[in-house]
């Protein structure tokens, strides 16, 4: 289920409600990020000095609104449908129109919610939204080669391995190679020919 209210996209799946971040989410966000720091930091760019500050979060919310309004990104927070707890976030970024019709997918989940299928569910919901409501043709994602959990989430969500990008992103303070994955709206890779 997808609801649109101006630029406020809301996506519902079986156990999740996805929506853009709001200033009122600050306390839940900072608590989840702080509690999950050791779990998240090995896989993320180095956190800025003001990463967990109110000002840093306000800037994140403003960026989200501008990005959605400008059609360049779709940042969403994941909330549990029953409890309303914040579980993590997922973002379609670098949205390209014209001949590409593509975007880059990024995501994180709080440590206590990992390995429960929430991110797979979120990726499937966002992929459906990207292909149906946004008319995108290709979603790309990248992760560190040793991030077995992230690779498994992408593969179980319909993404297929495409290769390795050298020095793709700075993670935990140094340039790191990443494995690349993609999901195509009309994907025939790996399927046997018919007829």
Phi, psi and omega in degrees: 000132180236129176240135178243134174221098190057244180261010182267095178280136173229127181241133178244138172234188184304312184246358189233155168234126182247133178205162178297155179293153180227155180305327181292349180275358188305307186298318178295319181295312183294323178294316181293316179294318180296313181294335184255009187306310182296329179285323187269321190301327178296342185251359187239160169302152180303132180291136175294161181302327181261019185307317184262014182274160176300317180297316178300318179292318178301318177297323178296317179294317178297318176300317180300313180298314180296320181294319178293313179301321182275353179073021182263341180203159176227086178275130183226142171265149178257124177239142175292131185298325183271315186269337184079004180294140173285128183252331184170204181209157176216141183223132164266117184237169178052046180292123180244130177258194180073221184292337183279309183049054187224166176205163178253135183257132173225156185198160171208155178223145178297147185306318184286350180252001182291153175060034175238009177085001182294316183290323175301316178298318180294316180298318179297319180294317180291322177299315178301314179299316182297318183281323184270306185278327183262350179061031176282158182250336187215132172243135181242148177213154179218149175208165177295141182305325182275359178277078185300320181296315181293320178298318180295321178298313180298314182296321179285348179261009176096004178276145180241143180296135180238342180153197182236135174253122181286137177044051188288314181216156170276117180240130179050038173090002178217154180292131185229143171290150178228150170271141184255139177230157175212153174233129182250142180302318178244076187265119176247005180297133176083001179263144178286142178297145179257157175092000000 
